[in-house]
Amino acid sequence: MLLDPVILNAWQTGLLTSAGLIIAIGSQNAFVLSYALRRQHAVGIASVCAVIDALLITVGVLGMGLLIQQYPLFLKGALWFGISFLVAYGCMALWRALFPHSLQVEERPSITFKAAIITTLAMSLLNPHVYLDTVMLIGSVGGQFHGVAQTSFIVGAAMASIIWFYSLAFGAHFLAPLFANSWSWRVLDLSVCLFMWWVAAGLWGHELL
């Protein structure tokens, strides 16, 4: 079943869409990286970020899928919203690649494990972009799939988040110099641009069929 082209395509689409949205210069990544460099609560912080993403992705995909099933006309709107957003996000990634920046990791004071978890929850759940990315965008893309393929999409999208945040937690000392280099972000953003456009092209091809 795992080799079924439809299921594999759904998993791959979820993985790439989620990865393209997560891998970016932002406060959440800087927060995770800063405490990972200090070897302070890194696994706990990364776990909270990954779990929140997985839950919101699941809610978004299932919610959008339900709306699409109940209101067939909603399918076309959700599809074109997803395509438009992916193309626009790809353009923004291309712009960042042309005019790169680096991720500045601030020195942060030592905090207790409880304070670290509460801060992570606040930084994740009070950030409106989190809901736009996970519930709206990933939900719109994942809502196009049904049954096992939809589950496969959710797994792929959640895996991207898990891999990314645990990579930050365990590989901070290796990744920090790369993130401080604008050329590394240039290559990364160009890859994100291509990923986003590839997913958008796949959805557009699905619309033409």
C-alpha positions as CSV (number, residue, x, y, z in Angstrom):
1,M,0.0,0.0,0.0
2,L,2.9,2.4,0.8
3,L,4.1,2.0,-2.8
4,D,0.7,3.1,-4.2
5,P,1.5,6.1,-6.5
6,V,-1.4,8.1,-5.2
7,I,-0.6,7.5,-1.6
8,L,3.1,8.2,-2.2
9,N,2.3,11.4,-4.1
10,A,0.1,12.5,-1.2
11,W,2.9,11.8,1.4
12,Q,5.5,13.6,-0.8
13,T,3.2,16.6,-1.4
14,G,2.6,16.9,2.4
15,L,6.3,16.6,3.2
16,L,7.4,19.3,0.7
17,T,4.5,21.7,1.4
18,S,5.1,21.6,5.1
19,A,8.9,21.8,4.8
20,G,8.7,24.8,2.5
21,L,6.6,26.7,5.0
22,I,8.6,25.6,8.1
23,I,12.1,26.2,6.8
24,A,12.4,30.0,6.9
25,I,14.0,32.8,8.9
26,G,11.6,33.4,11.8
27,S,11.2,33.9,15.5
28,Q,10.2,30.3,16.3
29,N,13.3,28.8,14.6
30,A,15.6,31.4,16.2
31,F,14.0,30.5,19.6
32,V,14.5,26.8,19.2
33,L,18.0,27.2,17.9
34,S,19.1,29.6,20.7
35,Y,18.2,27.2,23.5
36,A,19.5,24.2,21.5
37,L,22.9,26.0,21.3
38,R,22.8,26.3,25.1
39,R,21.8,22.6,25.4
40,Q,18.8,23.8,27.5
41,H,15.4,22.1,27.2
42,A,16.1,21.7,23.4
43,V,14.2,18.4,23.1
44,G,11.2,19.6,25.1
45,I,11.0,22.8,23.1
46,A,11.3,21.0,19.7
47,S,8.7,18.4,20.8
48,V,6.2,21.1,21.7
49,C,6.7,22.8,18.3
50,A,6.4,19.5,16.4
51,V,3.3,18.3,18.3
52,I,1.5,21.7,17.8
53,D,2.3,21.6,14.1
54,A,1.0,18.0,13.8
55,L,-2.2,18.8,15.6
56,L,-2.9,21.9,13.6
57,I,-2.1,20.2,10.4
58,T,-4.5,17.4,11.2
59,V,-7.3,19.8,12.2
60,G,-6.7,21.8,9.0
61,V,-6.6,18.9,6.6
62,L,-9.6,17.1,8.1
63,G,-11.6,20.3,8.4
64,M,-10.9,21.4,4.9
65,G,-11.6,17.9,3.7
66,L,-14.9,17.9,5.4
67,L,-15.9,21.2,3.9
68,I,-14.9,20.0,0.5
69,Q,-17.0,16.9,0.9
70,Q,-20.1,18.8,2.1
71,Y,-19.8,21.7,-0.3
72,P,-18.4,20.5,-3.7
73,L,-18.0,24.1,-4.9
74,F,-15.7,24.7,-2.0
75,L,-13.2,22.3,-3.7
76,K,-12.4,24.7,-6.5
77,G,-12.0,27.7,-4.2
78,A,-9.7,25.8,-1.8
79,L,-7.7,24.4,-4.8
80,W,-7.1,27.8,-6.3
81,F,-6.4,29.4,-2.9
82,G,-3.7,26.7,-2.4
83,I,-2.2,27.2,-5.8
84,S,-2.2,31.0,-5.5
85,F,-0.6,30.9,-2.1
86,L,2.0,28.4,-3.1
87,V,3.0,30.4,-6.1
88,A,3.1,33.6,-4.1
89,Y,5.1,31.9,-1.3
90,G,7.5,30.6,-4.0
91,C,7.9,34.2,-5.3
92,M,8.7,35.4,-1.8
93,A,11.3,32.7,-1.3
94,L,12.8,33.6,-4.6
95,W,13.0,37.3,-3.5
96,R,14.7,36.2,-0.3
97,A,17.2,34.1,-2.3
98,L,18.0,37.2,-4.5
99,F,18.3,39.4,-1.4
100,P,19.4,37.0,1.4
101,H,19.7,37.6,5.1
102,S,21.0,35.6,7.9
103,L,19.3,34.2,11.0
104,Q,20.5,36.1,14.1
105,V,20.4,34.0,17.3
106,E,20.0,36.1,20.3
107,E,21.5,35.3,23.7
108,R,18.7,34.2,26.0
109,P,18.7,33.9,29.8
110,S,18.5,30.5,31.5
111,I,14.9,29.4,32.2
112,T,13.2,26.5,33.9
113,F,11.8,23.6,31.8
114,K,8.2,24.8,32.7
115,A,8.9,28.3,31.6
116,A,10.5,27.0,28.4
117,I,7.4,25.0,27.5
118,I,5.0,27.8,28.4
119,T,7.1,30.3,26.3
120,T,7.1,27.8,23.4
121,L,3.3,27.3,23.6
122,A,2.8,31.1,23.6
123,M,5.2,31.7,20.7
124,S,3.5,29.0,18.6
125,L,-0.2,29.4,19.4
126,L,-0.2,33.2,19.5
127,N,1.5,33.5,16.2
128,P,-1.2,34.1,13.5
129,H,1.1,32.8,10.7
130,V,1.1,29.4,12.4
131,Y,-2.7,29.1,11.7
132,L,-2.4,30.5,8.2
133,D,0.3,28.0,7.3
134,T,-1.0,24.9,9.0
135,V,-4.8,25.2,9.0
136,M,-5.4,27.3,5.9
137,L,-2.7,26.6,3.4
138,I,-1.7,23.0,4.3
139,G,-5.3,22.3,5.0
140,S,-6.4,23.5,1.6
141,V,-3.7,21.4,-0.1
142,G,-4.4,18.3,2.0
143,G,-8.1,18.6,1.7
144,Q,-7.8,17.7,-2.0
145,F,-6.9,14.1,-1.0
146,H,-9.3,11.5,0.4
147,G,-9.2,8.4,2.6
148,V,-5.7,6.8,3.0
149,A,-4.2,9.4,0.7
150,Q,-5.3,12.2,3.0
151,T,-3.8,10.3,6.0
152,S,-0.6,9.9,4.0
153,F,-0.5,13.7,3.3
154,I,-1.0,14.4,7.1
155,V,1.8,12.0,8.0
156,G,4.2,13.6,5.4
157,A,3.4,17.1,6.5
158,A,3.9,16.2,10.2
159,M,7.1,14.4,9.4
160,A,8.6,17.5,7.9
161,S,7.9,19.4,11.1
162,I,9.3,16.6,13.3
163,I,12.5,16.3,11.2
164,W,13.1,20.0,11.1
165,F,12.6,20.8,14.8
166,Y,14.6,17.8,16.0
167,S,17.3,18.7,13.5
168,L,17.5,22.1,15.1
169,A,17.5,20.6,18.6
170,F,20.2,18.0,18.0
171,G,22.2,19.7,15.3
172,A,22.3,23.2,16.5
173,H,26.1,23.5,16.8
174,F,26.5,22.3,13.2
175,L,23.5,24.2,11.8
176,A,24.2,27.6,13.5
177,P,27.2,28.6,11.3
178,L,25.2,27.7,8.2
179,F,22.2,29.8,9.3
180,A,24.6,32.7,10.0
181,N,25.7,32.5,6.4
182,S,23.5,34.4,3.9
183,W,24.6,32.1,1.0
184,S,23.2,29.1,2.9
185,W,19.9,30.8,3.1
186,R,20.1,31.8,-0.5
187,V,20.4,28.1,-1.6
188,L,17.7,27.1,1.0
189,D,15.2,29.7,-0.2
190,L,15.8,28.9,-3.8
191,S,15.0,25.2,-3.0
192,V,11.9,26.3,-1.1
193,C,10.8,28.3,-4.1
194,L,11.2,25.3,-6.4
195,F,9.4,23.0,-3.9
196,M,6.4,25.4,-3.7
197,W,6.1,25.9,-7.4
198,W,6.4,22.1,-7.9
199,V,3.5,21.5,-5.5
200,A,1.5,24.3,-7.1
201,A,2.1,22.8,-10.6
202,G,0.9,19.4,-9.3
203,L,-2.3,20.9,-8.0
204,W,-2.9,22.8,-11.2
205,G,-2.3,19.6,-13.2
206,H,-4.9,17.9,-10.9
207,E,-7.4,20.7,-11.7
208,L,-7.0,20.2,-15.4
209,L,-7.7,16.4,-15.2
